[in-house]
Amino acid sequence: MSLTHHSRGKFITIEGTEGVGKSTNIAFIQEYLKAKNIPLLLTREPGGTPLAEQIRALLLENRDEKMDEAAELLLVFAARSQHLQSVILPALDKGVWVLCDRFTDATYAYQGGGRGLDVSLIENLEQCIQGDLRPDLTLLLDIDVRTGLQRASQRGELDRFENEQIDFFEKVRAAYLEMASKHVGRYSVINAANSLEHVQRNIIDALEQFLDKN
């Protein structure tokens, strides 16, 4: 099974640790792109299909049994494979743009950075499941970990990831920032600690630069 990178639809991903305001800003981006008459599909990871959403529930649910790190990684990629084949690739093939709440960069950040899994293992799975497909643009909403967790805790009951210790999220954030410095052409880092208006102005700037190039 070989996947090629389809150029007709553009693939935009939104990344960040807990409490960065992804949901609010994804809705804002969706409206912005729709106003430009860009055909758009909004989706999320893990999830995006009925089967992948069931896998998401397994990953997020608090349980007594500790989930093995490799099992967690494989579940993430199982959901991703289903999502790609059922939703993302067909949309890109049709020329539809895909806006995705997290993608494989989250795996490098959470399972690689946070859990300490070998990055080469993630790279191998990424190549196996995605082939050459990578996002065209990644917006990283970045915030101090403590501030983000305070925001997240106000949303209600915490899921299995949100219940992790602060040092886990520090590692996740560091992994995200390292990826941003490695993939400068693809990444736009947005300071999510600023006011919402300021954040959204920065998002528009990043999207306009992207649209100008495409």
C-alpha positions in Angstrom: 0.0 0.0 0.0 1.7 3.2 -1.1 0.3 6.7 -0.2 1.3 9.7 -2.2 1.1 13.3 -1.1 -1.8 14.8 -3.0 -1.3 18.4 -3.9 -4.9 19.3 -4.6 -6.3 19.6 -1.1 -4.1 21.2 1.6 -3.6 19.5 4.9 -3.4 21.9 8.0 -2.9 20.6 11.5 -3.3 22.4 14.9 -1.0 21.2 17.7 -0.4 22.1 21.3 -0.4 20.9 24.9 -3.4 21.0 27.2 -5.4 24.3 27.6 -3.9 26.2 24.7 -7.3 27.0 23.2 -7.3 24.6 20.3 -11.1 24.2 20.1 -11.8 28.0 20.1 -9.1 28.7 17.5 -10.0 25.8 15.2 -13.5 27.1 15.0 -12.0 30.5 14.1 -9.7 29.0 11.4 -12.7 27.1 10.0 -14.7 30.3 9.6 -11.7 32.2 8.2 -11.1 29.5 5.5 -14.8 29.1 4.7 -15.0 32.9 4.1 -12.3 32.4 1.5 -14.6 29.8 -0.2 -12.1 27.0 0.4 -13.8 23.6 0.6 -12.9 22.4 4.1 -13.2 19.3 6.2 -12.7 19.6 10.0 -11.6 16.5 11.8 -9.5 15.4 14.8 -7.0 12.8 16.2 -7.2 10.4 17.6 -10.6 9.9 16.0 -12.4 11.2 12.9 -14.3 8.0 12.1 -16.6 5.8 14.2 -13.9 3.1 14.7 -11.1 5.7 15.3 -13.4 7.5 17.9 -13.8 4.2 19.7 -10.0 3.8 19.9 -9.8 7.4 21.1 -12.2 6.5 24.0 -9.8 3.6 24.9 -6.8 6.0 24.9 -8.4 8.7 27.0 -10.4 6.7 29.5 -9.1 6.6 33.1 -8.7 3.0 34.2 -6.9 0.9 36.9 -4.8 -1.1 34.4 -1.8 0.8 33.3 -1.6 1.1 29.6 1.7 -0.1 28.1 3.5 2.7 26.3 4.0 0.6 23.1 0.3 -0.4 23.2 -0.7 3.2 23.5 1.5 4.1 20.4 0.1 1.3 18.3 -3.5 2.3 19.2 -2.7 5.9 18.1 -1.5 4.6 14.8 -4.3 2.2 14.4 -6.8 5.1 14.7 -4.6 7.2 12.4 -4.6 4.5 9.7 -8.4 4.2 9.7 -8.7 8.0 9.7 -6.4 8.5 6.8 -7.9 5.8 4.6 -11.5 6.7 5.4 -11.5 10.5 5.7 -8.3 12.4 5.1 -6.9 10.9 1.9 -10.3 10.8 0.1 -10.9 14.5 1.0 -7.4 15.6 -0.2 -8.0 13.6 -3.4 -11.1 15.6 -4.1 -9.3 18.9 -3.6 -10.9 19.5 -0.2 -8.7 21.1 2.4 -8.4 19.2 5.7 -8.1 21.0 9.1 -7.1 18.4 11.7 -7.0 18.9 15.5 -3.6 17.2 16.1 -1.8 14.6 13.9 1.5 12.7 14.0 3.4 15.6 15.6 1.3 14.9 18.7 2.6 11.4 18.7 6.2 12.6 18.6 5.4 15.0 21.4 3.2 12.8 23.7 4.5 9.3 23.1 8.1 10.4 22.1 8.7 13.3 24.3 6.2 12.6 27.2 6.5 8.8 27.3 10.2 8.6 26.2 9.5 6.1 23.4 12.3 5.7 20.8 11.7 8.3 18.0 12.8 5.8 15.4 9.9 3.6 16.3 7.5 6.5 15.7 9.3 7.4 12.4 8.9 3.8 11.2 5.2 3.7 12.0 4.7 7.1 10.4 6.3 5.9 7.2 4.4 2.7 7.2 1.0 4.3 7.8 1.4 7.6 6.0 4.0 7.1 3.2 5.0 10.6 2.1 2.0 12.4 3.5 2.8 15.2 5.9 0.9 18.3 6.8 1.3 21.3 4.6 1.0 23.7 7.5 1.2 23.1 11.3 0.0 25.8 13.7 1.5 25.2 17.1 -0.3 27.0 19.9 2.3 27.3 22.6 1.8 28.2 26.3 3.6 27.8 29.6 2.6 24.3 30.8 1.2 25.4 34.2 -1.0 28.1 32.7 -2.3 25.5 30.1 -3.1 22.9 32.8 -4.9 25.5 34.9 -7.1 26.3 31.9 -7.7 22.7 31.2 -8.7 21.9 34.8 -11.5 24.4 34.5 -13.2 22.3 31.8 -14.3 19.5 34.1 -13.1 16.0 34.7 -9.6 15.3 33.4 -8.9 12.4 31.0 -6.0 9.9 31.2 -3.5 12.3 29.6 -4.6 15.4 31.4 -4.0 13.5 34.7 -0.3 13.2 33.9 2.3 15.0 36.1 3.7 18.4 35.1 7.1 17.1 34.0 5.3 14.9 31.4 3.8 18.0 29.8 7.1 19.9 30.0 8.6 17.1 27.9 5.7 17.2 25.5 6.1 21.0 25.1 9.8 20.7 24.6 9.3 18.0 21.9 6.8 20.3 20.1 9.2 23.3 20.2 12.1 21.1 18.9 9.9 19.9 16.0 9.0 23.6 15.2 12.7 24.5 15.0 13.4 21.5 12.8 10.5 22.0 10.4 10.6 25.8 10.1 9.0 25.8 6.6 5.9 23.9 7.8 5.5 25.2 11.4 4.1 28.5 12.7 4.4 28.9 16.4 1.7 31.0 18.0 2.0 32.4 21.6 -1.2 31.2 23.1 -0.6 33.1 26.3 -1.6 36.3 24.6 -5.1 37.7 24.4 -7.5 35.8 22.1 -7.6 38.7 19.8 -3.8 38.8 19.6 -3.6 35.0 19.1 -6.2 35.2 16.2 -4.4 38.0 14.5 -1.2 35.9 14.5 -3.2 32.9 13.2 -4.5 35.1 10.3 -1.0 36.3 9.6 0.2 32.6 9.3 -2.7 31.6 7.2 -2.3 34.6 4.8 1.4 33.8 4.4 0.4 30.2 3.6 -2.3 31.2 1.1 0.1 33.6 -0.6 2.5 30.7 -1.2 -0.3 28.4 -2.4 
